[in-house]
């Protein structure tokens, strides 16, 4: 079974690239971030014609998350992260699909810092950590997939010094990330590639041509999912296509019962 995460940076504007990627790579489940459209304009019909059922949580012009699945459609569990009923930003959607519990996560960027946007980012991370604690010990495989807007270490960015004041590199951001990991979550990329330079985001085309990137997109696995981890990768070639997202899709494959069921 193949699960992917993709910050599309505008699902309608990038729809040709999204459909192209789905057709070429055929993930079983795809979690999208930054759909940047209200619910009425989400391209569910075009995705259905491409073979993907979808659920989505959007808002006009900003943020937005979705979960796509081939075959059996995703069953929504939660939209919105608990802990702040006044938070109207569409950044979290949770679903059960094909024997997995998955969440599409778009964590706040937090710039400029210091300031209210950074405060919101840290508060949001605290809410995520609290909710994730309830998921990590589940007997069913759980995958937190998305753009977490954190660069965990200096090995996850081409030049940490040049971005030292950015919210994604701040000590408070990294400390919160480490507390999430300490619950028992496994970063799939680092599990299989512990020392390699791996990037998922490039700020512009010039940065991509130089491979001056960041790693900010993750598939985080609870122990039940991590036990089935088989492979992982980044579809970085899609970042170099015409009018692409500034992020590249990241994917994993899981072995086990669900994968075997799909082959029969």
C-alpha positions as CSV (number, residue, x, y, z in Angstrom):
1,X,0.0,0.0,0.0
2,X,1.3,3.4,-1.0
3,X,0.5,6.5,1.1
4,X,1.6,10.0,0.0
5,X,1.5,13.6,1.2
6,X,1.6,16.6,-1.2
7,X,1.4,20.3,-0.4
8,X,-0.2,21.3,-3.8
9,X,-0.1,25.1,-3.2
10,X,-3.6,25.6,-4.7
11,X,-5.5,22.5,-5.8
12,X,-7.4,24.2,-8.6
13,X,-4.4,26.1,-10.0
14,X,-2.2,23.0,-9.8
15,X,-4.9,20.5,-10.8
16,X,-3.1,19.5,-14.1
17,X,0.0,18.7,-12.1
18,X,-1.9,16.9,-9.4
19,X,-3.8,14.7,-11.9
20,X,-0.5,14.1,-13.7
21,X,1.2,13.0,-10.5
22,X,-1.7,10.7,-9.5
23,X,-1.8,9.0,-12.9
24,X,2.0,8.5,-12.9
25,X,2.6,7.4,-9.4
26,X,-0.8,5.9,-8.3
27,X,-0.8,6.3,-4.6
28,X,-3.5,4.3,-2.8
29,X,-4.0,7.2,-0.4
30,X,-2.9,10.9,-0.9
31,X,-3.1,13.6,1.8
32,X,-3.1,17.1,0.3
33,X,-2.3,20.4,2.0
34,X,-2.7,24.1,1.0
35,X,-5.7,23.4,-1.2
36,X,-6.6,27.1,-1.0
37,X,-10.2,26.8,-1.9
38,X,-13.5,26.8,-0.1
39,X,-15.5,23.5,0.0
40,X,-17.8,24.4,-2.9
41,X,-14.9,24.7,-5.3
42,X,-12.9,21.6,-4.4
43,X,-12.4,19.6,-7.6
44,X,-14.0,16.4,-6.4
45,X,-15.5,15.5,-9.8
46,X,-12.2,15.7,-11.6
47,X,-10.5,13.6,-8.9
48,X,-13.3,11.0,-9.1
49,X,-12.9,10.8,-12.8
50,X,-9.2,10.1,-12.2
51,X,-10.2,7.2,-9.8
52,X,-9.9,8.9,-6.5
53,X,-12.7,9.5,-3.9
54,X,-12.0,12.5,-1.6
55,X,-13.0,14.3,1.5
56,X,-11.8,17.8,2.2
57,X,-11.7,20.7,4.7
58,X,-11.2,24.0,3.0
59,X,-11.5,27.8,3.2
60,X,-11.2,30.6,0.6
61,X,-7.7,31.4,-0.6
62,X,-5.7,30.0,2.4
63,X,-4.8,26.6,4.0
64,X,-7.1,23.7,3.3
65,X,-6.5,19.9,3.6
66,X,-7.9,16.8,1.9
67,X,-7.6,13.0,1.9
68,X,-7.9,11.1,-1.4
69,X,-8.2,7.3,-1.9
70,X,-8.4,4.8,-4.7
71,X,-11.1,2.3,-4.4
72,X,-13.0,2.5,-1.1
73,X,-13.5,6.1,-0.2
74,X,-12.1,7.7,3.0
75,X,-14.5,7.8,6.0
76,X,-14.1,11.1,7.8
77,X,-13.2,10.9,11.5
78,X,-12.4,14.6,12.3
79,X,-12.1,17.9,10.6
80,X,-10.1,20.5,12.6
81,X,-7.7,20.0,15.4
82,X,-9.3,19.8,18.9
83,X,-8.4,22.2,21.6
84,X,-9.5,25.5,20.3
85,X,-13.1,25.9,19.2
86,X,-12.5,29.4,17.9
87,X,-9.8,28.3,15.5
88,X,-11.3,28.7,12.0
89,X,-8.2,27.8,10.0
90,X,-8.6,24.6,7.9
91,X,-5.4,22.7,8.7
92,X,-6.3,19.2,9.9
93,X,-8.4,16.4,8.6
94,X,-8.5,12.8,9.9
95,X,-10.0,9.7,8.2
96,X,-10.1,5.9,8.2
97,X,-9.4,4.4,4.8
98,X,-8.3,0.9,3.6
99,X,-7.5,-0.3,7.1
100,X,-5.5,2.8,8.1
101,X,-6.1,5.8,10.3
102,X,-4.6,8.8,8.4
103,X,-4.5,12.6,9.0
104,X,-3.6,15.3,6.6
105,X,-1.8,18.0,8.5
106,X,-0.9,21.6,7.5
107,X,1.0,23.1,10.4
108,X,1.2,27.0,10.6
109,X,4.3,28.5,9.1
110,X,4.7,31.1,12.0
111,X,6.5,33.9,10.2
112,X,7.3,36.6,11.0
113,X,8.7,35.6,14.4
114,X,8.5,36.7,17.1
115,X,4.9,37.8,16.9
116,X,1.3,36.5,17.0
117,X,1.7,34.2,14.0
118,X,4.6,32.4,15.7
119,X,2.6,32.3,19.0
120,X,-0.2,30.7,17.0
121,X,2.2,28.2,15.5
122,X,3.5,27.1,18.9
123,X,0.0,26.8,20.3
124,X,-1.1,24.8,17.4
125,X,1.8,22.4,17.8
126,X,0.8,22.0,21.5
127,X,-2.7,21.0,20.4
128,X,-1.3,18.6,17.8
129,X,1.0,17.0,20.5
130,X,-2.0,16.5,22.8
131,X,-4.2,15.0,20.2
132,X,-1.3,12.8,18.8
133,X,-0.8,11.3,22.2
134,X,-4.2,9.7,21.8
135,X,-3.4,8.2,18.4
136,X,0.2,6.9,18.8
137,X,-0.7,4.0,21.0
138,X,-3.5,2.7,18.8
139,X,-3.4,-0.9,17.7
140,X,-4.4,0.2,14.2
141,X,-1.8,1.8,11.9
142,X,-1.9,5.6,12.1
143,X,-0.1,7.9,9.7
144,X,0.2,11.7,10.3
145,X,1.0,13.0,6.8
146,X,1.6,16.6,5.8
147,X,3.6,19.8,5.7
148,X,4.6,20.3,9.3
149,X,6.5,23.6,8.7
150,X,9.5,22.5,10.8
151,X,13.1,21.8,9.8
152,X,14.0,19.3,12.5
153,X,17.8,19.6,12.2
154,X,20.4,21.5,10.2
155,X,20.8,18.3,8.1
156,X,17.3,18.9,6.8
157,X,18.1,22.2,5.1
158,X,20.8,23.2,2.6
159,X,22.0,26.3,4.6
160,X,20.7,26.7,8.1
161,X,22.6,29.9,8.7
162,X,20.8,31.7,5.8
163,X,17.4,30.8,7.3
164,X,18.4,31.0,11.0
165,X,15.6,33.6,11.9
166,X,12.8,31.7,10.1
167,X,10.1,30.2,12.2
168,X,10.6,26.7,10.9
169,X,14.1,26.6,12.4
170,X,13.5,28.2,15.8
171,X,14.5,26.3,18.9
172,X,10.9,26.3,20.2
173,X,9.7,24.8,16.9
174,X,12.3,22.1,17.0
175,X,11.7,21.3,20.7
176,X,8.0,20.8,20.0
177,X,8.8,18.5,17.2
178,X,11.1,16.4,19.4
179,X,8.3,16.1,22.0
180,X,6.0,14.8,19.2
181,X,8.7,12.2,18.2
182,X,9.2,11.3,21.9
183,X,5.6,10.0,22.0
184,X,6.7,7.1,19.8
185,X,6.1,8.5,16.3
186,X,8.5,7.4,13.6
187,X,9.7,9.8,10.9
188,X,9.6,7.4,7.9
189,X,12.3,9.2,5.9
190,X,14.8,9.2,8.7
191,X,13.9,5.6,9.6
192,X,15.1,4.4,6.2
193,X,17.5,7.2,5.3
194,X,19.1,8.3,8.6
195,X,21.9,10.4,7.2
196,X,21.1,11.3,3.6
197,X,20.3,14.9,2.6
198,X,16.6,14.7,1.6
199,X,14.6,17.8,0.6
200,X,10.8,18.3,0.0
201,X,10.5,22.0,-0.5
202,X,12.4,24.6,-2.7
203,X,11.5,28.2,-2.4
204,X,11.7,28.9,-6.1
205,X,12.9,27.4,-9.4
206,X,16.4,28.7,-9.0
207,X,16.7,27.0,-5.6
208,X,15.4,23.8,-7.1
209,X,18.0,23.9,-9.9
210,X,20.7,24.1,-7.2
211,X,18.9,21.6,-4.9
212,X,18.9,24.3,-2.2
213,X,16.0,22.8,-0.3
214,X,14.3,22.1,3.0
215,X,12.7,19.0,4.4
216,X,9.4,20.0,5.9
217,X,6.9,17.3,4.6
218,X,6.7,14.1,6.6
219,X,4.9,10.9,7.0
220,X,4.9,10.1,10.8
221,X,4.0,6.6,11.8
222,X,2.8,5.1,15.0
223,X,4.5,1.8,16.0
224,X,1.8,-0.3,14.4
225,X,2.4,1.5,11.0
226,X,6.2,1.7,11.5
227,X,6.3,-2.1,11.8
228,X,5.0,-2.3,8.2
229,X,7.2,0.3,6.7
230,X,8.8,-1.0,3.5
231,X,10.0,2.0,1.4
232,X,9.9,5.8,1.1
233,X,10.8,8.5,-1.3
234,X,10.3,12.0,-2.7
235,X,8.9,12.6,-6.2
236,X,11.2,15.6,-6.5
237,X,11.2,15.5,-10.3
238,X,7.6,16.9,-10.2
239,X,9.0,20.1,-8.6
240,X,10.7,20.9,-11.9
241,X,7.7,20.7,-14.2
242,X,5.6,23.5,-15.6
243,X,3.9,25.6,-13.0
244,X,4.5,23.2,-10.1
245,X,3.9,23.4,-6.4
246,X,6.9,24.6,-4.4
247,X,6.7,21.3,-2.6
248,X,7.3,17.8,-3.9
249,X,5.2,14.7,-3.0
250,X,6.6,12.4,-0.3
251,X,5.4,8.8,-0.1
252,X,5.8,5.5,1.8
253,X,4.8,1.9,1.1
254,X,3.5,-0.3,3.8
255,X,3.6,-4.1,3.7
256,X,1.2,-6.4,5.5
257,X,-2.4,-7.4,5.5
258,X,-3.8,-4.4,3.7
259,X,-1.2,-4.5,1.0
260,X,-1.9,-8.2,0.5
261,X,-5.6,-7.6,0.3
262,X,-5.1,-5.1,-2.5
263,X,-3.1,-7.6,-4.6
264,X,-5.9,-10.2,-4.5
